[in-house]
Amino acid sequence: MAVTHWMADNARVRWVEQDEPWAMESQFVSRFDLPLNLDQNRHNAFNGRLNELRAQGAHHRRAPGHPRPAGG
């Protein structure tokens, strides 16, 4: 829930039609501090810790007895 609240207060969404969106993504990731974008963002100080937390979450979701998400 903390991430949800942080995103509600801080995240903004914009879009632009682009033939090669991956090129624009690379520019944004290199110019701005986007800690939740792990792909191409290894320079961010939070990257290693967020990768650890995501791995722990994935391990927990695979644990016996953990309910599967709907549709998953």
C-alpha positions as CSV (number, residue, x, y, z in Angstrom):
1,M,0.0,0.0,0.0
2,A,2.9,2.4,0.7
3,V,3.9,2.4,-3.0
4,T,0.3,2.9,-4.1
5,H,0.1,6.0,-1.8
6,W,3.4,7.3,-3.0
7,M,2.5,6.9,-6.6
8,A,-0.9,8.7,-6.0
9,D,1.0,11.6,-4.6
10,N,4.1,11.6,-6.9
11,A,3.6,9.7,-10.1
12,R,2.4,11.3,-13.3
13,V,1.4,9.6,-16.5
14,R,2.0,11.1,-19.9
15,W,1.9,9.5,-23.3
16,V,3.1,10.3,-26.8
17,E,2.6,8.2,-29.9
18,Q,5.9,7.0,-30.9
19,D,7.0,4.5,-33.6
20,E,10.0,3.3,-31.5
21,P,8.9,3.8,-27.8
22,W,11.9,1.9,-26.5
23,A,14.2,4.7,-27.8
24,M,12.3,7.3,-25.9
25,E,12.3,5.1,-22.8
26,S,16.1,4.9,-22.8
27,Q,16.3,8.7,-22.9
28,F,13.9,9.1,-20.0
29,V,15.6,6.5,-17.9
30,S,19.0,8.0,-18.5
31,R,17.8,11.6,-17.7
32,F,15.4,11.1,-14.8
33,D,15.4,9.3,-11.5
34,L,12.8,6.5,-12.2
35,P,13.5,4.0,-9.4
36,L,10.7,1.6,-10.2
37,N,11.9,1.1,-13.8
38,L,14.5,-1.6,-13.3
39,D,15.2,-2.4,-16.9
40,Q,18.0,0.0,-18.1
41,N,18.2,1.6,-14.6
42,R,21.0,-0.2,-12.8
43,H,22.6,3.2,-12.0
44,N,19.8,4.0,-9.6
45,A,20.7,3.6,-5.9
46,F,17.5,1.8,-5.2
47,N,17.8,-0.7,-8.0
48,G,19.6,-3.5,-6.1
49,R,17.2,-3.3,-3.1
50,L,14.1,-3.2,-5.3
51,N,15.4,-6.3,-7.3
52,E,15.8,-8.1,-3.9
53,L,12.3,-7.2,-2.8
54,R,10.8,-8.3,-6.1
55,A,12.6,-11.6,-5.9
56,Q,11.4,-12.1,-2.4
57,G,7.8,-11.3,-3.5
58,A,8.1,-13.8,-6.4
59,H,9.4,-16.5,-4.1
60,H,6.5,-15.8,-1.6
61,R,3.9,-16.0,-4.4
62,R,5.3,-19.4,-5.5
63,A,5.3,-20.8,-1.9
64,P,3.0,-23.7,-1.2
65,G,-0.4,-22.6,0.2
66,H,-0.1,-19.1,-1.1
67,P,-3.3,-18.2,-3.0
68,R,-2.9,-17.7,-6.7
69,P,-4.1,-14.3,-8.1
70,A,-7.3,-14.4,-10.2
71,G,-6.4,-15.1,-13.8
72,G,-2.9,-16.1,-12.9
